[in-house]
Amino acid sequence: LFIAECESLPPSWVVIDTPDVDSIDLANWDVAARLRAAGDIMLAVLTSEKYQDDRVVDFFREAAASGRVVLPIMNKANPADGYAVAREQLAGFCASIGLENGPVFASPHALDLAVRGASAIARVDQPGTLLEFIGGLDPAEVKKQVYAATAAHFVEETACLRERIETACEALRAATQTFEESA
């Protein structure tokens, strides 16, 4: 784990970079899932080659379903026509993970973050930057949203588990009856 301070970010922020969620190393999937569970805001840094990758889509779909704020960023995007291609790709990604009307961002292929900083990552659905958007979020409201959605997701998953258990019990009862009849 590498830790660094960044003067352009508020001191209350902790930014954690996950390993690639579509890595060939399955251990990275577990690390990424644990970091997703610990975070409230997820930056989905995408590329034009992998923005519809099943593993990436599933990872961020689950993040959105559990109430995390998912902010898609098309990395190495072409700024032509106001990031037209990136906006189209981001719209497809958002539809795939179940986000409606959320903010979307792009960083141009020639962006030097070391020089220009995170404030240079443009919001492409309306004026603004990533840094401005995140700075405008209310941390307490984000925490409430994550908690409420996580609790609702847990209740939903528990109901599904109960249904699967009941189905298994019915199958075992039927098997028992079949075995008893055969005996």
URDALIN-V114093 format. One record per pair of residues at least 4 apart in sequence whose ideal C-beta (glycine too) atoms are under 6 Angstrom apart, sorted by the first residue. I is the first residue (numbers start at 0). J is the second residue. Records with the same first field share a line. If there is no record, write none. Layout:
# URDALIN-V114093
I=J, J
This chain:
# URDALIN-V114093
7=116, 117
8=12
15=34
17=31, 34
18=22, 27, 30, 31
20=31, 54, 55, 58
21=52, 54, 55
22=27
35=62
39=141, 145
40=68
41=62, 67, 69
42=70, 72
43=59, 69, 71
44=72, 74
45=50, 73
46=74
47=88
50=88, 92
56=60, 95, 96
59=69, 96
60=96
62=67, 69
63=69, 96, 97, 98
64=152
65=148, 149, 152
66=144, 145, 148, 149
68=141
71=89, 92, 103
72=104
73=85, 89, 105
74=106
75=108
76=82, 85, 105, 107
77=84
78=82, 107
82=86, 105, 123
85=89, 105
86=123
89=103
93=98
102=122, 124, 132
103=123, 124
104=120, 122, 129
105=121, 123
106=110, 120
110=119
111=115
115=119
117=130
118=128, 130
120=128, 129
121=128
122=127
127=131, 132
130=134
136=141
145=149
